[in-house]
Amino acid sequence: MTSRPIAPDAPRLSYLVYRLERRIRARLDEALALYGITTTEYMALGELRVRDGLSSAELARIAFVTPQAMNLVVRDLEKRGLIHRDAHPDGGRILRVHLSRQGRAALRRCDRALDGIEDDMLADLDDSTRVTLLEALMRCTRALHPPGPG
């Protein structure tokens, strides 16, 4: 199977995914600003909901930002009481990041904004197509995920 466009004049799939990501990002930036949250902060908070106790470096890799940029995000989130940090059980200088009660509440408010964006995006798709799209995107994401250490 080829990744070439089905029709000669159809756009490339990767181009359409990029355009969609840019449109989602613009809408998300605008919606989250109403809550005083940036998209990078939202990504970090959302990841902590799924995988509590990550380090700033791990969050940086997930959010596609530099460790230095994520350190600033984490410090700001901590100052605002949305997260807290503690020492890693293995020792060293690594600090684990955890959602606070306020962070979970902020995340729920922001989730509602994303729900609206996704509702608009998926309005013309039936439930079966939505499930197929979700499964296909998860497989594509896994296929391009860099191998982990070891």
Buried (B, 14 or more C-beta within 10 A) or exposed (E): EEEEEEEEEEEEEEEEEEEEEEEBEEBBBEBBEEBEBBBBBBBBBBBBEEEEBBBBEBBBBBBEBEEEBBBEBBEEBBEBEBBBBEEEEEEEEBBBBBBBEBBEEBBEEBEEBBEEBEEEEBEEEEEEEEEEEEEEEEEEEEEEEEEEEE
